[in-house]
């Protein structure tokens, strides 16, 4: 059975405190927007590694592809204000 966006969201929030998270996908390919204070002071690759660590073996066994937009709460608010 293929994972749903809701399951991916739950997997991430179970291991990472998020101010905001949205996940879209078709069961094989997913896109997540994740806002967390855990990303503060980290480069994009380190942010993605945090999410991959939370997902663990699911990245090899269940999730075919996951694209991410990882933001701090300050970056999220700035992006919302600019929109």
Secondary structure, DSSP 8 states (H G I E B T S, - for coil): ----HHHHHHHHHHHS--SEEEEEESSSEEEEEEE-GGGTT--HHHHHHHHHHHHTTHHHHT-SEEEEEEE-HHHHHHHHHH-
